[in-house]
Amino acid sequence: MDIRPAVVTDWAAIWPFFSAIVSAQETYTYDPALTAEQAEALWMSPSASPLARTTVAIDADGKVLGSANMYPNRPGPGAHVASASFMVDAAARGRGVGRALCQDMIDWAGRNGFRSIQFNAVVESNTTAVRLWQSLGFDIIGTVPEAFLSPTHGYVGLHVMHRPL
């Protein structure tokens, strides 16, 4: 598996799993009514910052397995803290794609002078992601109770997770 910067033509491979993940309403606060065009603008251009970056994880045949976008968490005085979002195609889960995408993001943040990484809204019931982020050095520093409505679990918290660099 390789991680590389995403190009415009990758969107056609990202959109199907992006749409499925957002439509499930279990892990992202994105509006499930997003059009492909709106989602592309959101995912492929995550910030006006020159440091913003979108990547894809690809297999040996060039198939897109997952994607990440990364950017300064806040502008101005908060721009020294990075943030990111990750999505993995359901068919590729359990193969280390999320771990590889996140490790690439951690390395990118370090190379670009960020002091830490903050994930603003990790859904509490997404225990697979929570465990993965914790295994990569992230701590839960707070939880907003009942901030997310899961169709499966009802109202659950959104974790704020942090990792120093």
Beta strands, then each sheet from edge to edge (+ up, - down):
strand 1: 2-5
strand 2: 53-58
strand 3: 64-72
strand 4: 81-88
strand 5: 116-123
strand 6: 139-150
strand 7: 154-164
sheet 1: 1+ 2- 3+ 4- 5- 7+ 6-
end
